[in-house]
């Protein structure tokens, strides 16, 4: 996932399925759980079926019955199949049977169906919240562990992870603490839904005159709605990027940034501060110094202090590049405006990046778009990934429609992935690529079915949806992507392959079930392919003439690859440090606006804009909390892994086979650092990462 976009889930162990569903906004408005029911003598009151109004009631009831069956097994008769394996069966079945209904809340064109999807996600999330807090289930898993049954490495990892996650949910604490933790989690689910819904439902627009939009391409303006003679700019990422990079009017750029920065507004500030307070309380109950420490404990970084050290080590190098970037961009603004005293502001960066691309590197980004039609990019990307990993993608859209499979919009397509060596069907993926009303507004992979081996003859293959919001086609032009959007497409499809190329048979460890601060690394690594001239020559062709992109234009793009990279990286540091600061206060009483501004002043070179709510629409605070640092952290490993392809050939079948075997296929069955070591044949280092940013290596 691109920075500042919703991340895909990391399904590492059973309780991280809960994390994944929370990440997608699964919350409950009215919790209907045992924590809310009468106790003592009043407990004889008849209890209503907690699932009677749920769109996924059948899946929930079957899951409860399956857990009850695990608990009912006499301790002396426990086996992997009837205890630990049965737990994975339950999780996989729940996900398979209920996930699609919840997912439709993010993509359906039907408001009623989206509403049902929200309820389904809420009910699923609360089920996951409750089951990992069942004392009798924890006792059953512990009883199995005490038997000392010989397990395969994957099963042993699953047992270790499962026991740890039950402990991390407070199951070794007293009843009062456990009850409070359950109440906190379910309240966080409610607030998380509100936080995400406030972002998704935000209707902020910026009305502008044609004069205010001077410089913005007519083809793009034609795609925007109008009212009362004004152009109505909705606050989507694609609209923001297009206007900031092309609009000649600085006041307009500032106005649009202000509008974008006020999305979800003060109401979401209140929501996130409630969430931070509850998370801090949860961390205290579990015995951690801060909530951040509780989150990072089982990730590659292991501790919040290690993340702080990571930033401390990195920031001086980034500041060196950022200062050079700032000076270059400010000089460009002064040259362009003729004002020797002009000051570079945050809303100027995209515009003067484009300006420098044109004037210094002879790269016109609007011209570049003309070589990246969606159809050509998709075909080229498919070709690269199919050749690299020995795959075949087969479209089955019409067949799926005839079978009545979910196809929520006319633009949606469905593909099968086949292994060319074994002729095995490995999984399926949906593509839903353009924005529309009510749709999830960024770019992400959504897993809809997990890889799961049920028996020697029965296997569930992965099913995922790639949901993006790329520039839409117009009446006279196909969808034309910026080079950055091409990079996003390659990145997100990397997540798709990470899920589908898994060879793990335990659903709770399959696919992208790696540590959250490593989950972006495989996809970040695959972004590098769109910077190679040979790769680009295969699909970058003019949408009208079919003429391949010129060598001169590609050379300019590559020469300008690190233009502004220091300032961009500091933007990522800012978001990560803000997130970490929010969740490092042991009291949880955080004035998020004050912390956001103080962190901005510490990390960025720009004067902070007033009257914005930087945290209000920062969707990663619901699902990636205390973990946003992972984007830069994982990029270090991504670039180091890419160094093998760089040295041995981007289309090297041997290297790709090893990468598929040692990293993509492993899921959460192996320590991430060991996977990287095995693929590289050495200890990882940060040299490739620093070179990637354009920094000199001592």
SEKEPA-941179 format. One record per residue (C-alpha): y, x, z; residue in three letters. Coordinates in steps of 0.02 Angstrom, whole numbers, padded with zeros to 5 digits, always signed. Example, Ala and Ser with C-alpha at 12.3 -4.5 7.8 and 13.67 -1.06 7.14 Angstrom:
-00225+00615+00390ALA
-00053+00684+00357SER
***
This chain:
+00000+00000+00000UNK
+00173+00061-00038UNK
+00284+00105+00110UNK
+00371-00046+00187UNK
+00236-00160+00118UNK
+00098-00247+00206UNK
-00054-00136+00232UNK
-00230-00180+00193UNK
-00347-00207+00340UNK
-00453-00070+00414UNK
-00614-00154+00470UNK
-00676-00017+00584UNK
-00800-00094+00707UNK
-00811-00277+00753UNK
-00648-00289+00846UNK
-00550-00217+00701UNK
-00598-00369+00601UNK
-00485-00454+00728UNK
-00350-00325+00689UNK
-00369-00362+00504UNK
-00350-00548+00525UNK
-00199-00528+00637UNK
-00126-00414+00504UNK
-00132-00559+00384UNK
-00038-00673+00502UNK
-00183-00762+00587UNK
-00106-00847+00735UNK
-00121-01011+00829UNK
+00016-01134+00865UNK
-00086-01228+00994UNK
-00223-01121+01071UNK
-00380-01222+01105UNK
-00483-01102+01207UNK
-00574-01084+01370UNK
-00422-00997+01442UNK
-00327-01161+01423UNK
-00462-01277+01491UNK
-00477-01342+01671UNK
-00581-01244+01795UNK
-00664-01280+01960UNK
-00701-01462+02003UNK
-00591-01519+01858UNK
-00705-01430+01735UNK
-00818-01583+01723UNK
-00685-01666+01615UNK
-00756-01692+01441UNK
-00691-01557+01325UNK
-00646-01600+01146UNK
-00724-01501+01007UNK
-00603-01353+00990UNK
-00636-01345+00804UNK
-00623-01527+00758UNK
-00460-01506+00662UNK
-00499-01336+00586UNK
-00517-01314+00397UNK
-00654-01186+00437UNK
-00740-01282+00577UNK
-00914-01257+00504UNK
-00896-01068+00497UNK
-00828-01063+00674UNK
-00969-01170+00745UNK
-01102-01067+00656UNK
-01023-00908+00723UNK
-01024-00975+00902UNK
-01205-01027+00885UNK
-01250-00854+00819UNK
-01167-00769+00968UNK
-01253-00888+01088UNK
-01419-00841+01009UNK
-01383-00656+01037UNK
-01344-00688+01220UNK
-01503-00792+01242UNK
-01621-00650+01194UNK
-01708-00584+01352UNK
-01647-00409+01388UNK
-01822-00336+01378UNK
-01844-00404+01203UNK
-01685-00339+01125UNK
-01692-00250+00958UNK
-01561-00190+00837UNK
-01595-00341+00727UNK
-01577-00475+00861UNK
-01430-00398+00954UNK
-01317-00270+00871UNK
-01369-00311+00694UNK
-01351-00496+00731UNK
-01173-00464+00790UNK
-01130-00383+00623UNK
-01216-00529+00536UNK
-01103-00648+00629UNK
-00945-00555+00586UNK
-00992-00538+00402UNK
-01038-00722+00387UNK
-00878-00778+00472UNK
-00774-00672+00356UNK
-00869-00730+00201UNK
-00863-00914+00245UNK
-00685-00931+00311UNK
-00579-00792+00239UNK
-00542-00870+00069UNK
-00473-01028+00148UNK
-00354-00925+00254UNK
-00307-00811+00110UNK
-00244-00959+00006UNK
-00098-00973+00126UNK
-00032-00813+00046UNK
-00054-00861-00137UNK
-00081-01047-00166UNK
+00047-01146-00265UNK
+00005-01300-00160UNK
+00107-01314+00001UNK
-00026-01419+00086UNK
-00160-01292+00042UNK
-00050-01152+00111UNK
-00029-01251+00272UNK
-00218-01272+00288UNK
-00237-01087+00255UNK
-00118-01044+00396UNK
-00221-01152+00514UNK
-00381-01070+00454UNK
-00310-00897+00485UNK
-00251-00953+00656UNK
-00422-01020+00703UNK
-00511-00866+00636UNK
-00395-00751+00731UNK
-00420-00844+00894UNK
-00608-00840+00869UNK
-00604-00651+00848UNK
-00489-00637+00997UNK
-00610-00734+01107UNK
-00778-00668+01053UNK
-00738-00486+01091UNK
-00693-00543+01267UNK
-00857-00634+01302UNK
-00932-00559+01459UNK
-01107-00619+01417UNK
-01100-00543+01244UNK
-01038-00377+01312UNK
-01181-00379+01438UNK
-01304-00408+01296UNK
-01238-00260+01196UNK
-01242-00148+01351UNK
-01420-00202+01388UNK
-01472-00153+01212UNK
-01383+00015+01229UNK
-01475+00052+01392UNK
-01643+00032+01304UNK
-01612+00196+01212UNK
-01679+00133+01046UNK
-01679+00268+00912UNK
-01544+00223+00785UNK
-01491+00289+00616UNK
-01324+00381+00617UNK
-01233+00229+00546UNK
-01308+00112+00674UNK
-01272+00234+00815UNK
-01090+00243+00760UNK
-01083+00053+00756UNK
-01151+00042+00933UNK
-01030+00173+00998UNK
-00881+00088+00914UNK
-00933-00084+00975UNK
-00950-00031+01156UNK
-00784+00059+01149UNK
-00695-00091+01076UNK
-00762-00208+01209UNK
-00699-00086+01339UNK
-00531-00076+01249UNK
-00520-00264+01262UNK
-00531-00250+01452UNK
-00712-00301+01476UNK
-00736-00176+01617UNK
-00591-00255+01712UNK
-00592-00399+01834UNK
-00594-00581+01784UNK
-00408-00608+01819UNK
-00356-00464+01706UNK
-00474-00521+01569UNK
-00405-00697+01575UNK
-00229-00631+01562UNK
-00275-00518+01415UNK
-00347-00667+01324UNK
-00189-00767+01354UNK
-00082-00620+01293UNK
-00183-00600+01134UNK
-00175-00783+01091UNK
+00011-00789+01125UNK
+00032-00635+01015UNK
-00064-00727+00880UNK
+00059-00871+00891UNK
+00210-00757+00887UNK
+00136-00654+00746UNK
+00120-00809+00639UNK
+00300-00854+00677UNK
+00358-00678+00636UNK
+00267-00671+00470UNK
+00313-00849+00422UNK
+00497-00815+00456UNK
+00489-00671+00332UNK
+00388-00766+00202UNK
+00494-00923+00216UNK
+00662-00836+00218UNK
+00776-00911+00086UNK
+00917-00784+00090UNK
+01001-00768-00080UNK
+01154-00676-00139UNK
+01258-00773-00269UNK
+01351-00657-00387UNK
+01461-00669-00539UNK
+01416-00588-00704UNK
+01559-00464-00677UNK
+01487-00414-00508UNK
+01324-00372-00596UNK
+01399-00255-00725UNK
+01271-00130-00785UNK
+01119-00235-00741UNK
+01013-00259-00898UNK
+01033-00426-00986UNK
+00845-00443-01000UNK
+00832-00440-00811UNK
+00981-00554-00782UNK
+00899-00681-00897UNK
+00755-00695-00775UNK
+00868-00743-00628UNK
+00913-00924-00586UNK
+01093-00986-00596UNK
+01193-01117-00507UNK
+01376-01168-00521UNK
+01407-01025-00642UNK
+01338-00894-00523UNK
+01183-00786-00536UNK
+01070-00819-00387UNK
+00982-00661-00328UNK
+00833-00695-00215UNK
+00797-00559-00089UNK
+00635-00491-00161UNK
+00593-00307-00169UNK
+00587-00305-00359UNK
+00760-00388-00371UNK
+00831-00268-00244UNK
+00762-00115-00332UNK
+00824-00169-00503UNK
+01001-00207-00446UNK
+01020-00054-00336UNK
+00966+00062-00477UNK
+01072-00014-00615UNK
+01224-00108-00547UNK
+01386-00012-00577UNK
+01480-00110-00444UNK
+01462-00024-00275UNK
+01523-00177-00181UNK
+01383-00278-00260UNK
+01254-00149-00210UNK
+01317-00154-00032UNK
+01317-00344-00033UNK
+01137-00352-00092UNK
+01080-00224+00037UNK
+01168-00325+00171UNK
+01080-00484+00115UNK
+00911-00396+00110UNK
+00941-00322+00282UNK
+00976-00492+00359UNK
+00812-00574+00306UNK
+00727-00669+00448UNK
+00880-00628+00553UNK
+00909-00648+00738UNK
+00764-00770+00757UNK
+00639-00634+00713UNK
+00726-00510+00827UNK
+00690-00630+00970UNK
+00510-00649+00913UNK
+00474-00464+00898UNK
+00551-00427+01068UNK
+00434-00555+01146UNK
+00288-00473+01057UNK
+00338-00299+01115UNK
+00348-00358+01296UNK
+00175-00437+01286UNK
+00102-00283+01204UNK
+00173-00172+01340UNK
+00096-00285+01472UNK
-00071-00275+01382UNK
-00061-00085+01380UNK
-00024-00082+01568UNK
-00171-00196+01608UNK
-00287-00086+01506UNK
-00226+00067+01601UNK
-00126+00157+01467UNK
+00046+00234+01495UNK
+00115+00135+01349UNK
+00054+00014+01217UNK
+00072+00152+01086UNK
-00053+00259+01182UNK
-00178+00117+01182UNK
-00162+00094+00994UNK
-00172+00276+00941UNK
-00314+00327+01056UNK
-00452+00291+00927UNK
-00357+00352+00774UNK
-00350+00524+00696UNK
-00194+00568+00794UNK
-00279+00520+00959UNK
-00117+00506+01059UNK
+00063+00453+01043UNK
+00117+00627+01096UNK
+00024+00702+00948UNK
+00121+00586+00832UNK
+00283+00644+00912UNK
+00229+00824+00885UNK
+00189+00782+00704UNK
+00366+00719+00678UNK
+00439+00865+00775UNK
+00348+00989+00663UNK
+00390+00896+00503UNK
+00571+00844+00526UNK
+00654+01016+00512UNK
+00570+01043+00344UNK
+00618+00869+00285UNK
+00797+00890+00343UNK
+00811+01048+00239UNK
+00765+00950+00082UNK
+00862+00796+00134UNK
+01024+00892+00155UNK
+01003+00966-00018UNK
+00967+00791-00087UNK
+01119+00717+00000UNK
+01233+00851-00069UNK
+01165+00828-00245UNK
+01183+00638-00240UNK
+01356+00642-00162UNK
+01416+00766-00292UNK
+01350+00649-00426UNK
+01446+00503-00351UNK
+01607+00605-00345UNK
+01583+00660-00525UNK
+01543+00484-00583UNK
+01685+00397-00490UNK
+01813+00535-00511UNK
+01846+00526-00324UNK
+01828+00698-00242UNK
+01822+00615-00070UNK
+01686+00487-00112UNK
+01553+00469+00022UNK
+01371+00434-00017UNK
+01306+00276+00066UNK
+01128+00213+00083UNK
+01156+00080-00051UNK
+01208+00216-00175UNK
+01045+00314-00173UNK
+00947+00217-00304UNK
+01097+00206-00419UNK
+01134+00392-00414UNK
+00952+00434-00429UNK
+00955+00340-00594UNK
+01120+00423-00638UNK
+01049+00597-00607UNK
+00891+00553-00700UNK
+00997+00511-00853UNK
+01126+00650-00842UNK
+01025+00793-00772UNK
+00849+00757-00834UNK
+00882+00647-00988UNK
+00778+00507-00914UNK
+00844+00329-00929UNK
+00738+00223-00812UNK
+00771+00066-00912UNK
+00711+00157-01066UNK
+00558+00216-00968UNK
+00514+00034-00931UNK
+00495+00000-01116UNK
+00341+00112-01117UNK
+00255+00026-00972UNK
+00209-00150-01023UNK
+00092-00230-00898UNK
-00049-00248-01024UNK
-00042-00064-01072UNK
-00028-00005-00892UNK
-00175-00111-00837UNK
-00282-00053-00983UNK
-00234+00128-00952UNK
-00267+00118-00766UNK
-00435+00036-00796UNK
-00480+00173-00920UNK
-00434+00312-00797UNK
-00532+00239-00651UNK
-00682+00190-00756UNK
-00699+00364-00832UNK
-00662+00453-00670UNK
-00787+00361-00561UNK
-00917+00307-00689UNK
-00875+00121-00684UNK
-00861-00028-00800UNK
-00743-00174-00768UNK
-00794-00340-00844UNK
-00676-00490-00843UNK
-00761-00652-00791UNK
-00607-00762-00771UNK
-00661-00906-00883UNK
-00838-00903-00816UNK
-00769-00909-00639UNK
-00658-01058-00681UNK
-00805-01151-00758UNK
-00907-01118-00601UNK
-00769-01188-00490UNK
-00733-01024-00402UNK
-00562-01011-00320UNK
-00430-00975-00454UNK
-00267-01023-00372UNK
-00149-00994-00519UNK
-00160-00984-00708UNK
-00110-00800-00705UNK
-00253-00750-00590UNK
-00396-00650-00667UNK
-00565-00601-00593UNK
-00667-00445-00636UNK
-00837-00374-00594UNK
-00860-00187-00560UNK
-01020-00108-00628UNK
-01090+00066-00600UNK
-01125+00138-00773UNK
-01260+00257-00710UNK
-01364+00128-00616UNK
-01305-00032-00701UNK
-01277-00104-00528UNK
-01142-00234-00497UNK
-01041-00158-00354UNK
-00912-00293-00319UNK
-00772-00402-00387UNK
-00583-00403-00384UNK
-00448-00532-00420UNK
-00282-00483-00497UNK
-00127-00586-00454UNK
+00018-00481-00514UNK
+00183-00578-00526UNK
+00298-00661-00398UNK
+00314-00849-00375UNK
+00374-00969-00241UNK
+00269-00970-00083UNK
+00173-00812-00128UNK
+00154-00659-00018UNK
+00303-00555-00070UNK
+00246-00373-00072UNK
+00090-00282-00134UNK
-00076-00273-00045UNK
-00263-00281-00060UNK
-00340-00429+00031UNK
-00528-00414+00068UNK
-00614-00582+00047UNK
-00797-00534+00069UNK
-00866-00377+00151UNK
-01010-00272+00088UNK
-01160-00322+00192UNK
-01346-00283+00177UNK
-01441-00435+00243UNK
-01614-00378+00190UNK
-01701-00269+00063UNK
-01671-00402-00069UNK
-01507-00481-00010UNK
-01340-00393-00022UNK
-01163-00462-00014UNK
-01053-00359-00129UNK
-00868-00341-00088UNK
-00739-00463-00155UNK
-00554-00419-00146UNK
-00390-00485-00211UNK
-00253-00370-00272UNK
-00091-00465-00241UNK
+00068-00389-00312UNK
+00243-00442-00364UNK
+00283-00343-00519UNK
+00427-00382-00635UNK
+00393-00545-00727UNK
+00391-00565-00916UNK
+00538-00652-00999UNK
+00550-00762-01153UNK
+00572-00613-01268UNK
+00489-00472-01172UNK
+00323-00441-01089UNK
+00318-00384-00907UNK
+00390-00209-00911UNK
+00359-00101-00758UNK
+00462+00038-00685UNK
+00371+00201-00660UNK
+00377+00163-00473UNK
+00288-00002-00503UNK
+00156+00090-00605UNK
+00132+00204-00455UNK
+00114+00052-00342UNK
-00017-00024-00458UNK
-00121+00136-00457UNK
-00103+00146-00268UNK
-00157-00032-00232UNK
-00302-00020-00352UNK
-00356+00133-00255UNK
-00377+00022-00102UNK
-00480-00095-00209UNK
-00596+00046-00261UNK
-00609+00110-00082UNK
-00677-00061-00034UNK
-00791-00088-00184UNK
-00865+00087-00194UNK
-00926+00080-00015UNK
-01112+00111+00009UNK
-01115+00060+00193UNK
-01232-00084+00234UNK
-01151-00130+00401UNK
-01005-00247+00363UNK
-00905-00193+00514UNK
-00904-00013+00452UNK
-00896-00041+00264UNK
-00757-00012+00139UNK
-00586+00029+00210UNK
-00651+00027+00388UNK
-00578+00197+00427UNK
-00452+00248+00558UNK
-00288+00159+00523UNK
-00193+00323+00505UNK
-00312+00377+00366UNK
-00333+00214+00271UNK
-00188+00249+00152UNK
-00245+00424+00107UNK
-00370+00382-00033UNK
-00242+00270-00120UNK
-00098+00389-00095UNK
-00202+00526-00176UNK
-00230+00420-00332UNK
-00042+00399-00359UNK
-00041+00577-00426UNK
-00125+00527-00588UNK
+00029+00438-00653UNK
+00126+00602-00652UNK
+00010+00690-00774UNK
+00070+00701-00956UNK
-00104+00684-01028UNK
-00142+00529-00925UNK
+00025+00450-00970UNK
-00001+00487-01154UNK
-00154+00374-01149UNK
-00062+00214-01107UNK
+00128+00239-01102UNK
+00174+00161-01269UNK
+00330+00068-01322UNK
+00305-00118-01304UNK
+00379-00155-01476UNK
+00334-00007-01586UNK
+00177+00059-01501UNK
+00254+00233-01507UNK
+00187+00347-01367UNK
+00311+00405-01237UNK
+00392+00568-01291UNK
+00345+00734-01215UNK
+00530+00764-01177UNK
+00543+00603-01077UNK
+00384+00640-00980UNK
+00442+00817-00944UNK
+00606+00748-00878UNK
+00515+00624-00767UNK
+00404+00761-00696UNK
+00552+00879-00671UNK
+00640+00741-00575UNK
+00487+00693-00472UNK
+00559+00766-00312UNK
+00734+00699-00340UNK
+00785+00628-00171UNK
+00613+00658-00095UNK
+00685+00724+00068UNK
+00795+00572+00096UNK
+00650+00459+00051UNK
+00532+00545+00172UNK
+00662+00534+00310UNK
+00666+00347+00277UNK
+00481+00342+00315UNK
+00507+00447+00472UNK
+00641+00326+00528UNK
+00527+00175+00513UNK
+00384+00266+00600UNK
+00492+00329+00742UNK
+00574+00159+00765UNK
+00404+00076+00775UNK
+00342+00209+00897UNK
+00497+00193+01005UNK
+00478+00003+01015UNK
+00301+00024+01081UNK
+00327+00175+01194UNK
+00431+00087+01327UNK
+00311+00055+01473UNK
+00411-00097+01528UNK
+00418-00177+01358UNK
+00598-00229+01389UNK
+00669-00163+01226UNK
+00835-00200+01144UNK
+00763-00176+00970UNK
+00931-00181+00882UNK
+00999-00042+00992UNK
+00841+00062+00970UNK
+00842+00033+00782UNK
+01021+00093+00766UNK
+00999+00242+00882UNK
+00844+00298+00788UNK
+00933+00276+00622UNK
+01076+00387+00680UNK
+00952+00518+00741UNK
+00844+00524+00585UNK
+00950+00473+00435UNK
+01102+00557+00357UNK
+01191+00393+00319UNK
+01307+00292+00426UNK
+01208+00136+00476UNK
+01261-00027+00397UNK
+01326-00156+00520UNK
+01266-00335+00539UNK
+01090-00305+00479UNK
+00925-00330+00570UNK
+00817-00183+00516UNK
+00670-00240+00621UNK
+00674-00426+00579UNK
+00588-00415+00409UNK
+00489-00256+00446UNK
+00322-00343+00420UNK
+00220-00195+00479UNK
+00273-00234+00658UNK
+00145-00374+00648UNK
-00020-00286+00615UNK
+00032-00103+00602UNK
+00122-00095+00769UNK
+00133+00081+00840UNK
+00044+00138+00681UNK
+00173+00151+00544UNK
+00173+00339+00566UNK
+00007+00332+00474UNK
+00090+00326+00303UNK
+00159+00502+00315UNK
+00012+00562+00420UNK
-00113+00506+00289UNK
-00006+00576+00148UNK
-00038+00751+00216UNK
-00225+00725+00192UNK
-00201+00635+00026UNK
-00109+00780-00053UNK
-00230+00907+00019UNK
-00377+00811-00057UNK
-00285+00800-00222UNK
-00270+00989-00224UNK
-00453+00997-00278UNK
-00422+00886-00428UNK
-00264+00983-00467UNK
-00362+01145-00468UNK
-00521+01085-00554UNK
-00459+00948-00670UNK
-00389+00773-00643UNK
-00533+00697-00742UNK
-00667+00811-00673UNK
-00824+00706-00657UNK
-00900+00829-00533UNK
-00751+00823-00415UNK
-00737+00634-00431UNK
-00922+00613-00393UNK
-00903+00718-00236UNK
-00747+00622-00186UNK
-00836+00457-00210UNK
-00986+00518-00111UNK
-00896+00608+00031UNK
-00746+00493+00057UNK
-00744+00327-00037UNK
-00923+00277-00002UNK
-00926+00319+00184UNK
-00821+00181+00262UNK
-00808+00206+00450UNK
-00978+00288+00471UNK
-00909+00464+00485UNK
-00761+00547+00570UNK
-00616+00552+00446UNK
-00578+00735+00477UNK
-00760+00778+00441UNK
-00751+00680+00277UNK
-00598+00779+00223UNK
-00676+00945+00275UNK
-00835+00904+00181UNK
-00742+00861+00021UNK
-00623+01010+00030UNK
-00750+01135+00093UNK
-00621+01200+00218UNK
-00502+01147+00355UNK
-00362+01035+00290UNK
-00182+01096+00292UNK
-00007+01032+00248UNK
+00036+01153+00107UNK
+00001+01031-00034UNK
+00100+00896+00055UNK
+00252+01008+00072UNK
+00241+01060-00111UNK
+00227+00875-00156UNK
+00398+00849-00076UNK
+00471+00995-00174UNK
+00478+01114-00026UNK
+00443+01299-00041UNK
+00291+01364+00053UNK
+00320+01522+00155UNK
***
